[in-house]
Amino acid sequence: MTDSASPLVSTEWLERNLNSPDLRVVDATYYLPVESGDARAEYEQEHIPGAVFFDIDDIKDNQDSLPHMLPPPEVFSSKVRKLGLGDGTRIVVYDRKGLMSAPRVWWMFRVFGHRDVFVLDGGLPKWKAEQRPLDDHPVLPEERHFTARLDTTRIRDRHKILGNIEAGEEQVVDARSTGRFEGRDHEPWPGRQSGRIPGSYNVPYTNLIDAESGCLKTPSGLRRQFEEAGVDLKAPIVTSCGSGITAAALAMALDILGHRDVALYDGSWAEWGLAEKLPIDKGPASKASASTER
């Protein structure tokens, strides 16, 4: 069994348990619009044996024009059960970048009430570096029933975020790069302004990853990243990013640190940067000013 206190599993653990009847493996690779790459085609060329492909741009709310917004419970249930992901299964998610989009799928399952979901630490890069098994065999999963129970406490929308700028009840922590957070770099999402939500903190998700191993940093290393950014780990947190993907990496790291009062702003900058009437800050944000704006 996995350590239920951690959302991560190691490559060693996964290879040892690949043939467990209740285990399901998921490839959740995703590429930004400005990136070259076909995640599904790459999955078909090579994947961890038995893995199914979770298409983030397909398992979404088709009634919302924003990218890959969380779907209604009945849509999520219908999609994942066709992938053989259902009640009573242990799910391990990975991606080709290491720890970029897999946490988003971990978060989605958690939001819909499935607790036995984990992320492969180091992802496919570590798996391949260790020469663990891969194949290109088509996977034909047996459909399983999935009971979706939406936990709305884990989700925030722009109205909640806007109200929070005045109220300061929750800290907004942004997973984007510092250049994007400060408004110096262009956004990869067309038509979006640059900058940040007023009063927000910046913890780039890449800072959570150990450069040498490609794995998530130790709990003490994770804690240091948040604290150095001025984040109070005893207060409520809402994570944000470009489109709700890497914000889940922050949510996962906070889960490891035992922080349970965490929600995710699903629209993130893909929504906030598009709206003309929402307030936007630019330039460096000192820890002191961010704390004051709370």
Secondary structure, 3 states (H helix, E strand, C coil): CCCCCCCEECHHHHHHHCCCCCEEEEECCCCCCCCCCCHHHHHHHCECCCCEECCCCCCCCCCCCCCCCCCCHHHHHHHHHHCCCCCCCEEEEECCCCCCCHHHHHHHHHHCCCCCEEEECCHHHHHHHCCCCCECCCCCCCCCCCCCCCCHHHEECHHHHHHHHHHCCCEEEECCCHHHHCCCCCCCCCCCCCCECCCCEECCHHHHECCCCCCECCHHHHHHHHHHCCCCCCCCEEEECCCCCCHHHHHHHHHHCCCCCEEEECCHHHHHCCCCCCCCECCCCCHHHHHHHC
